[in-house]
């Protein structure tokens, strides 16, 4: 059954209200019965005592069973709401007036009777009914002969005849009263629900309709936020949450559009960058093929050398493109292991020493602690440092310097790795865009090799995988400084 929120709330409250009414009626009936029992027992409190005092048959040494039966019969005719019993001191029933089989007990629990006689009680007090299983109110008095306790006169205040007549009368009237009370309560509740729930559910319905209307918006256009109607604190809070979600979705759409634009632009530039070495490779190969018989051995080797150089450059471009795509897929994992960071820097300084000597650049390593170790992915860290060193070599003039430094990061369990140079530096307004794909600064230097501008982008993404972040700034005198931190082993 597909019920609306209004229907569910209505049904729940009606059921709850009915249960409350039933519980209230039950408790009221119980309290009413308790009050009647207390009043009636107090009213007949001394009944048994007066009967023992006024009837000699109950004050003799031996009980005349026939005479007592006639006495009880006469008293029951005069007051049919009473039943009379003579008990011994242990509660055994000695005498009564009833048809055979009517009295189903031979003995009564004597403790309530003793409590009644000793006045150690509060009303109402109940004892066993010799003719049934229920507890009933009673009156009782001791039977004493020559200062000896012979037994008790036990008077049930509400006899079976009284109970049957009262039940016939009260059952029909109670049903009518309870039915009218329940019906009136339900009708009253429905009236309240119809009025109050409309005010409660109406803002929710309005909000539901406004949210449902969002399905009709064109995905190419921003989603219009919901109107800020003052309908209630909770509903307004929910509306504000929806508007925050709409704002986030619009930002996501804008970001997707920006990413798509950047992707198209990157593909355009990459196609142009790939076309240059490819066209050069194709040109030299065509020249070699067409003029095969006219080329000298020296020219042929020169053409093949240029073809190889263009092929290597093309392979380098393709490798960088695939590496960037792989990093952006968020499926790259790192294998962390201890590494003596100083040894890696010395190895890299030796690796690039030939290139540095070709430009008369001095490359050096400076460390605060030769024995410091870090935990990282060695291959990825070497790739990052190689990119940064190659970038510094390209932008550092003749007789310049490149410094690879490892410094203690004071206040943390990390070391700071720096690559400094004395090159041309980076304009301050270009620093925020330096790690964007294909970005080329105004002071970029040419080294006779065409570059596609992905090295720094790849380095930034690799460091992110290693749990670090690259920072760039200009040195006070000249050149640039690239730095990042790594955890100490």
C-alpha positions as CSV (number, residue, x, y, z in Angstrom):
1,X,0.0,0.0,0.0
2,X,1.5,3.3,-1.1
3,X,0.5,5.8,1.5
4,X,1.4,9.5,1.6
5,X,3.2,11.0,4.6
6,X,-0.1,12.7,5.6
7,X,-1.9,9.3,5.6
8,X,0.9,7.6,7.5
9,X,1.0,10.3,10.2
10,X,-2.8,10.3,10.5
11,X,-3.0,6.5,10.9
12,X,-0.1,6.4,13.4
13,X,-1.7,9.2,15.5
14,X,-5.1,7.6,15.4
15,X,-3.8,4.2,16.6
16,X,-1.7,5.9,19.3
17,X,-4.7,8.0,20.4
18,X,-7.0,4.9,20.6
19,X,-4.4,3.0,22.7
20,X,-4.2,6.0,25.0
21,X,-8.0,6.2,25.3
22,X,-8.2,2.5,26.0
23,X,-5.4,2.7,28.6
24,X,-7.1,5.7,30.1
25,X,-10.5,3.9,30.3
26,X,-8.9,0.8,31.8
27,X,-7.0,2.8,34.4
28,X,-10.2,4.9,35.2
29,X,-12.3,1.7,35.6
30,X,-9.6,0.2,37.8
31,X,-9.4,3.3,40.0
32,X,-13.2,3.5,40.1
33,X,-13.5,-0.2,41.2
34,X,-10.8,0.4,43.8
35,X,-12.6,3.4,45.2
36,X,-15.9,1.5,45.3
37,X,-14.3,-1.4,47.1
38,X,-12.7,0.9,49.6
39,X,-15.9,2.8,50.3
40,X,-18.0,-0.3,50.6
41,X,-15.6,-2.1,52.8
42,X,-15.3,0.9,55.1
43,X,-19.1,1.1,55.2
44,X,-19.4,-2.6,56.3
45,X,-16.3,-2.6,58.4
46,X,-18.1,-3.6,61.7
47,X,-20.8,-5.8,60.1
48,X,-19.3,-9.1,61.2
49,X,-18.5,-7.7,64.7
50,X,-22.1,-6.6,65.2
51,X,-23.4,-10.0,64.1
52,X,-21.2,-11.9,66.5
53,X,-22.2,-9.6,69.3
54,X,-25.9,-9.7,68.6
55,X,-26.3,-13.5,67.9
56,X,-25.9,-15.9,70.8
57,X,-25.5,-18.8,68.4
58,X,-22.1,-17.4,67.4
59,X,-21.0,-16.9,71.1
60,X,-21.5,-20.5,72.3
61,X,-19.0,-23.2,72.9
62,X,-20.4,-25.4,70.2
63,X,-21.9,-24.3,66.9
64,X,-25.4,-25.6,66.1
65,X,-24.9,-26.3,62.4
66,X,-28.7,-26.4,61.6
67,X,-29.4,-23.2,63.6
68,X,-26.5,-21.4,62.0
69,X,-27.6,-22.4,58.5
70,X,-31.1,-21.0,59.2
71,X,-29.5,-17.9,60.6
72,X,-27.3,-17.4,57.6
73,X,-30.2,-18.1,55.2
74,X,-32.4,-15.5,56.9
75,X,-29.6,-12.9,56.9
76,X,-28.9,-13.6,53.2
77,X,-32.6,-13.1,52.3
78,X,-32.5,-9.7,54.1
79,X,-29.1,-8.8,52.5
80,X,-28.5,-10.8,49.3
81,X,-25.3,-9.0,48.6
82,X,-23.6,-10.8,51.6
83,X,-22.4,-14.4,52.1
84,X,-21.7,-15.7,55.6
85,X,-19.1,-18.3,56.7
86,X,-17.8,-19.6,60.1
87,X,-14.1,-20.4,60.0
88,X,-11.9,-22.1,62.6
89,X,-8.7,-20.4,63.7
90,X,-6.8,-21.9,60.8
91,X,-9.2,-20.8,58.1
92,X,-11.1,-24.0,57.6
93,X,-14.7,-23.4,56.6
94,X,-17.0,-24.9,59.3
95,X,-20.5,-23.6,58.5
96,X,-22.2,-21.8,55.6
97,X,-25.6,-21.7,53.8
98,X,-25.3,-22.8,50.2
99,X,-26.3,-25.6,47.8
100,X,-23.9,-28.5,47.5
101,X,-21.1,-27.9,45.1
102,X,-21.4,-24.1,45.2
103,X,-18.7,-23.6,47.8
104,X,-15.5,-24.9,46.1
105,X,-13.0,-24.2,48.9
106,X,-12.6,-26.0,52.2
107,X,-10.1,-23.5,53.6
108,X,-9.4,-19.8,53.3
109,X,-6.1,-18.0,53.7
110,X,-6.3,-16.7,57.2
111,X,-3.6,-14.0,57.0
112,X,-5.9,-11.3,55.4
113,X,-8.5,-12.0,58.0
114,X,-6.1,-11.7,60.9
115,X,-4.8,-8.5,59.4
116,X,-8.4,-7.2,59.2
117,X,-9.2,-8.2,62.8
118,X,-5.9,-6.7,64.1
119,X,-6.6,-3.5,62.1
120,X,-3.2,-3.8,60.6
121,X,-4.2,-2.7,57.1
122,X,-5.4,0.0,54.8
123,X,-8.6,-0.3,52.8
124,X,-9.4,-2.0,50.5
125,X,-8.1,-5.4,51.7
126,X,-9.0,-8.6,49.8
127,X,-9.4,-12.2,50.7
128,X,-10.3,-15.5,49.0
129,X,-13.9,-16.1,47.9
130,X,-15.0,-19.6,48.9
131,X,-17.3,-19.7,45.9
132,X,-14.9,-18.6,43.3
133,X,-11.3,-17.8,42.3
134,X,-11.4,-14.0,42.7
135,X,-10.3,-12.0,45.7
136,X,-13.2,-10.0,47.3
137,X,-13.7,-7.4,50.0
138,X,-15.0,-8.7,53.3
139,X,-15.8,-8.1,56.9
140,X,-14.6,-10.3,59.7
141,X,-14.8,-10.6,63.4
142,X,-13.3,-13.1,66.0
143,X,-15.6,-15.6,67.7
144,X,-14.6,-15.7,71.4
145,X,-16.0,-18.0,74.1
146,X,-14.8,-17.6,77.7
147,X,-11.8,-15.5,76.4
148,X,-10.7,-18.3,74.0
149,X,-10.6,-17.7,70.3
150,X,-13.0,-20.3,68.7
151,X,-12.8,-19.0,65.1
152,X,-14.0,-16.1,62.8
153,X,-17.2,-14.9,61.3
154,X,-16.2,-14.2,57.6
155,X,-18.7,-12.1,55.6
156,X,-18.2,-11.6,51.8
157,X,-19.6,-8.2,51.1
158,X,-20.4,-8.8,47.4
159,X,-22.0,-12.2,46.9
160,X,-22.3,-14.1,43.7
161,X,-25.8,-13.0,43.2
162,X,-24.7,-9.3,43.6
163,X,-21.9,-9.9,41.0
164,X,-24.1,-11.5,38.4
165,X,-26.8,-8.8,38.7
166,X,-24.2,-6.0,38.6
167,X,-22.4,-7.5,35.7
168,X,-25.6,-7.7,33.6
169,X,-26.4,-4.1,34.3
170,X,-22.9,-2.6,34.0
171,X,-21.7,-4.6,31.0
172,X,-24.2,-3.1,28.6
173,X,-23.9,0.5,30.0
174,X,-20.1,0.3,30.1
175,X,-20.0,-0.8,26.4
176,X,-22.2,2.1,25.4
177,X,-20.2,4.6,27.5
178,X,-16.8,3.4,26.3
179,X,-18.0,3.2,22.7
180,X,-19.3,6.8,22.8
181,X,-16.1,8.0,24.5
182,X,-13.9,6.2,21.9
183,X,-16.0,7.4,19.0
184,X,-16.1,11.0,20.2
185,X,-12.4,10.9,20.8
186,X,-11.6,9.6,17.3
187,X,-13.9,12.1,15.7
188,X,-12.3,14.9,17.7
189,X,-8.8,13.6,16.8
190,X,-9.7,13.5,13.1
191,X,-10.9,17.1,13.3
192,X,-7.7,18.2,14.9
193,X,-5.6,16.2,12.4
194,X,-7.4,17.6,9.4
195,X,-6.6,21.1,10.6
196,X,-3.1,20.7,12.1
197,X,-1.6,18.3,9.6
198,X,-2.5,20.5,6.7
199,X,-0.3,23.2,8.2
200,X,2.5,20.7,8.9
201,X,2.4,18.7,5.6
202,X,1.7,21.7,3.3
203,X,5.3,23.1,3.4
204,X,6.7,19.6,2.8
205,X,4.4,19.1,-0.2
206,X,5.4,22.5,-1.5
207,X,9.1,21.5,-1.1
208,X,8.5,18.1,-2.7
209,X,6.9,19.8,-5.8
210,X,9.8,22.3,-6.0
211,X,12.4,19.5,-5.9
212,X,10.4,17.4,-8.4
213,X,10.4,20.3,-10.8
214,X,14.2,20.2,-10.9
215,X,13.8,17.1,-13.3
216,X,12.6,19.5,-16.0
217,X,15.8,21.6,-16.1
218,X,18.1,21.3,-19.0
219,X,21.4,19.7,-18.0
220,X,23.3,22.2,-20.1
221,X,22.0,25.1,-18.0
222,X,22.7,25.8,-14.3
223,X,20.0,24.5,-11.9
224,X,18.0,27.3,-10.4
225,X,18.0,27.3,-6.5
226,X,14.7,26.7,-4.7
227,X,13.0,29.9,-3.5
228,X,13.6,30.9,0.1
229,X,10.0,30.7,1.5
230,X,9.7,31.1,5.2
231,X,7.5,28.0,6.0
232,X,9.1,26.6,9.2
233,X,12.4,26.1,10.8
234,X,12.8,22.4,9.9
235,X,11.5,22.7,6.3
236,X,13.6,25.9,5.8
237,X,16.7,24.0,7.0
238,X,15.9,21.2,4.5
239,X,15.4,23.7,1.8
240,X,18.7,25.3,2.6
241,X,20.4,21.9,2.4
242,X,18.8,21.3,-1.1
243,X,20.1,24.7,-2.2
244,X,23.6,23.8,-1.0
245,X,23.4,20.6,-2.9
246,X,22.2,22.5,-6.0
247,X,25.1,24.9,-5.6
248,X,27.5,22.0,-5.3
249,X,26.0,20.3,-8.4
250,X,26.3,23.6,-10.4
251,X,30.0,23.9,-9.3
252,X,30.6,20.3,-10.4
253,X,29.0,21.0,-13.8
254,X,31.1,24.1,-14.2
255,X,34.2,22.1,-13.3
256,X,33.3,19.4,-15.8
257,X,32.9,22.0,-18.5
258,X,36.2,23.5,-17.6
259,X,37.9,20.1,-17.5
260,X,36.4,19.3,-20.9
261,X,37.6,22.6,-22.3
262,X,41.1,22.0,-20.9
263,X,41.1,18.5,-22.3
264,X,40.2,19.7,-25.8
265,X,42.8,22.5,-25.6
266,X,45.4,20.0,-24.4
267,X,44.6,17.6,-27.2
268,X,44.9,20.4,-29.7
269,X,48.3,21.5,-28.4
270,X,49.5,17.9,-28.1
271,X,48.5,17.2,-31.6
272,X,50.5,20.2,-32.8
273,X,53.5,19.2,-30.7
274,X,53.4,15.6,-32.0
275,X,53.0,16.8,-35.5
276,X,56.3,18.7,-35.4
277,X,58.7,15.8,-34.8
278,X,56.5,13.5,-36.9
279,X,56.6,15.9,-39.9
280,X,60.4,16.3,-39.5
281,X,60.8,12.5,-39.3
282,X,58.6,12.0,-42.4
283,X,60.5,14.7,-44.3
284,X,63.9,13.3,-43.7
285,X,62.7,9.7,-44.5
286,X,61.1,10.9,-47.8
287,X,64.3,12.8,-48.7
288,X,66.4,9.8,-48.0
289,X,64.1,7.6,-50.0
290,X,63.8,9.9,-53.1
291,X,67.5,10.9,-53.2
292,X,68.8,7.6,-52.2
293,X,71.3,7.3,-55.1
294,X,72.4,11.0,-55.0
295,X,73.2,11.1,-51.2
296,X,76.7,10.8,-49.9
297,X,77.4,8.5,-47.1
298,X,77.9,11.4,-44.8
299,X,74.6,13.0,-45.7
300,X,72.8,9.7,-45.4
301,X,74.1,9.3,-41.9
302,X,73.2,12.9,-41.0
303,X,69.6,12.3,-42.2
304,X,69.3,9.0,-40.3
305,X,70.7,10.6,-37.2
306,X,68.0,13.4,-37.4
307,X,65.3,10.7,-38.0
308,X,66.5,8.9,-34.9
309,X,66.5,12.1,-32.9
310,X,62.9,12.9,-34.0
311,X,61.8,9.4,-33.3
312,X,63.3,9.5,-29.8
313,X,61.6,12.9,-29.2
314,X,58.3,11.5,-30.4
315,X,58.6,8.5,-28.1
316,X,59.5,10.9,-25.2
317,X,56.3,12.9,-25.9
318,X,54.1,9.8,-26.1
319,X,55.6,8.4,-22.9
320,X,54.8,11.6,-21.1
321,X,51.3,11.7,-22.4
322,X,50.6,8.1,-21.3
323,X,52.3,8.8,-17.9
324,X,50.0,11.8,-17.3
325,X,46.9,9.9,-18.4
326,X,47.9,7.1,-16.0
327,X,48.4,9.5,-13.1
328,X,45.1,11.2,-13.7
329,X,43.3,7.9,-13.6
330,X,43.8,7.7,-9.8
331,X,44.8,4.1,-10.1
332,X,48.5,4.5,-9.4
333,X,49.9,3.0,-6.2
334,X,53.1,3.6,-4.4
335,X,55.6,1.1,-2.9
336,X,57.1,2.7,0.2
337,X,60.4,1.6,1.5
338,X,63.3,3.2,3.5
339,X,65.7,5.3,1.4
340,X,69.0,7.1,2.3
341,X,67.9,10.3,0.6
342,X,71.5,11.7,0.5
343,X,72.7,8.7,-1.6
344,X,69.9,9.3,-4.2
345,X,70.9,13.0,-4.5
346,X,74.6,12.2,-5.0
347,X,73.6,9.6,-7.7
348,X,71.4,12.1,-9.5
349,X,74.2,14.8,-9.3
350,X,76.5,12.3,-10.9
351,X,73.9,11.3,-13.5
352,X,73.4,14.9,-14.7
353,X,77.0,16.0,-14.3
354,X,77.8,15.6,-18.0
355,X,74.9,17.8,-19.0
356,X,76.0,20.4,-16.4
357,X,79.6,20.4,-17.6
358,X,78.4,21.0,-21.2
359,X,76.9,24.3,-19.9
360,X,79.6,25.0,-17.3
361,X,77.0,24.6,-14.5
362,X,78.1,23.6,-11.1
363,X,75.7,21.0,-9.5
364,X,76.2,20.3,-5.8
365,X,74.6,18.4,-2.9
366,X,74.1,20.0,0.6
367,X,72.6,18.0,3.5
368,X,72.2,18.7,7.3
369,X,72.5,15.0,8.2
370,X,74.2,12.5,5.9
371,X,72.6,9.5,7.7
372,X,69.0,10.7,7.4
373,X,66.5,8.2,5.8
374,X,63.1,8.7,4.5
375,X,60.2,6.4,3.6
376,X,59.0,6.8,0.0
377,X,58.6,5.2,-3.4
378,X,62.2,5.3,-4.8
379,X,61.3,5.2,-8.5
380,X,58.7,7.9,-8.3
381,X,60.9,10.2,-6.2
382,X,63.8,9.8,-8.6
383,X,61.4,10.6,-11.5
384,X,60.4,13.8,-9.7
385,X,63.9,14.9,-8.9
386,X,65.1,14.2,-12.5
387,X,62.3,16.4,-13.9
388,X,63.2,19.2,-11.5
389,X,67.0,18.9,-12.3
390,X,66.4,18.8,-16.1
391,X,64.2,21.9,-15.7
392,X,66.9,23.7,-13.7
393,X,69.6,22.8,-16.2
394,X,67.5,24.2,-19.1
395,X,66.8,27.5,-17.3
396,X,70.3,28.1,-15.7
397,X,72.8,30.1,-17.7
398,X,76.5,29.3,-18.3
399,X,78.6,29.4,-15.1
400,X,75.4,29.0,-13.0
401,X,74.7,26.7,-10.0
402,X,72.2,24.0,-9.1
403,X,72.0,22.9,-5.5
404,X,70.3,19.7,-4.3
405,X,69.6,20.2,-0.6
406,X,68.2,18.1,2.3
407,X,67.2,20.2,5.4
408,X,65.7,19.3,8.7
409,X,62.1,20.5,8.9
410,X,62.1,21.9,12.4
411,X,59.0,21.0,14.5
412,X,58.0,17.9,12.4
413,X,59.3,14.4,11.7
414,X,60.1,15.3,8.1
415,X,62.9,16.5,5.9
416,X,62.7,19.3,3.3
417,X,64.1,18.5,-0.1
418,X,65.1,21.5,-2.3
419,X,66.2,22.0,-5.9
420,X,67.7,25.5,-6.3
421,X,69.2,27.2,-9.3
422,X,70.6,30.5,-10.3
423,X,68.6,30.7,-13.5
424,X,66.2,33.3,-14.8
425,X,63.5,32.8,-12.1
426,X,59.8,32.8,-12.6
427,X,57.5,35.9,-12.7
428,X,55.4,36.1,-9.6
429,X,52.1,36.3,-11.6
430,X,53.0,33.0,-13.3
431,X,53.7,30.9,-10.2
432,X,50.0,29.7,-9.7
433,X,49.9,28.3,-13.2
434,X,53.3,26.7,-13.4
435,X,52.0,23.1,-12.8
436,X,49.2,23.3,-15.3
437,X,49.6,21.0,-18.3
438,X,51.2,22.6,-21.4
439,X,51.8,25.9,-19.5
440,X,54.9,27.7,-20.8
441,X,56.3,30.6,-18.9
442,X,57.4,33.9,-20.4
443,X,61.0,33.2,-19.4
444,X,61.1,29.6,-20.7
445,X,64.5,28.8,-22.3
446,X,65.0,26.7,-25.4
447,X,67.8,24.1,-25.5
448,X,67.4,23.0,-29.1
449,X,64.8,20.3,-28.1
450,X,61.1,20.7,-28.4
451,X,59.2,20.3,-25.1
452,X,55.4,19.8,-24.5
453,X,55.3,21.2,-21.0
454,X,54.2,18.1,-19.0
455,X,57.3,17.6,-16.8
456,X,56.2,19.8,-13.8
457,X,52.6,18.6,-14.1
458,X,53.8,15.0,-13.8
459,X,56.1,15.8,-10.9
460,X,53.2,17.5,-9.0
461,X,51.0,14.4,-9.4
462,X,53.7,12.0,-8.4
463,X,54.4,13.9,-5.2
464,X,50.7,13.9,-4.4
465,X,50.8,10.1,-4.6
466,X,53.8,10.1,-2.3
467,X,51.7,12.2,0.2
468,X,53.6,15.4,-0.4
469,X,53.1,18.8,-2.1
470,X,55.5,20.6,-4.3
471,X,56.1,24.4,-3.7
472,X,57.9,26.9,-5.9
473,X,59.3,30.3,-5.2
474,X,62.0,32.7,-6.4
475,X,65.3,33.0,-4.6
476,X,66.1,36.4,-3.1
477,X,69.0,37.0,-5.5
478,X,68.2,35.0,-8.7
479,X,66.8,31.7,-9.8
480,X,63.9,29.5,-8.6
481,X,63.4,27.1,-5.7
482,X,61.4,23.9,-5.8
483,X,60.8,22.1,-2.5
484,X,58.7,19.4,-0.9
485,X,58.8,17.4,2.4
486,X,59.2,13.7,3.0
487,X,58.7,11.7,6.3
488,X,61.7,10.6,8.2
489,X,62.2,6.8,8.6
